């Protein structure tokens, strides 16, 4: 891990830890049970101090990296890689949603979606997907918002592509946002993609097609769309390499195709193979497909094929 990663994570640990599956009930500066040792009633406290700091009278103290190591059994290198993968999607806002109940959070998401609409030809979201992946007709799980706030760092509102992150049981887990210009380009904000903070995603994915016995899973929304077009298969988006690893296929799925990224740091490939091992252990047929060229994903493959008239 570079100092750049540590500095980028500073002040964003609530969003980072929540995105990596830490229950937000533990991400408060109040005494309570420990998520690591699962013991006690008041031995744990998350005081953050901009670095994800915690204290447990049994497990000791540490920063956000230490928390991930102890909670998931990762070594430092693995924890650093996972943080590096999600840090860009996490705002510095200390999200008030952390204090909402499950019912209140679902109400908040419902209100957000009520102010959005379908992705239709001509809207910013349609233009964005069309430019990246070809015609987006027939896609499920996507909505268009005409104007949504980013953060106090980037005032005003922006059109946004919304991806509905759905639990394996079909319930709404969260909403992924890609901020856009009216012309369908990525907006000049940082980060350009964000996941609503709040409750753990619990194996959720953006469902771009209906559940079926043979199903694909990829990282990003655009990657999943392009992989699906290239291979003639319904492919869902887990949002990140960690999302692929944590994804839980619906009960009717018998065969999974994992469309990994060909990352130069091998994070995408490692997640694909680790997920394949998990799915295989559950009795599923598993296949892994990764682009041949290093540093590319399935959007790159689609665009190369499309430009040469193959797709």
Order of alpha helices (4+ residues) and beta strands (2+ residues): alpha-alpha-beta-beta-beta-alpha-alpha-alpha-alpha-beta-beta-beta-beta-beta-beta-alpha-beta-alpha-beta-alpha-beta-alpha
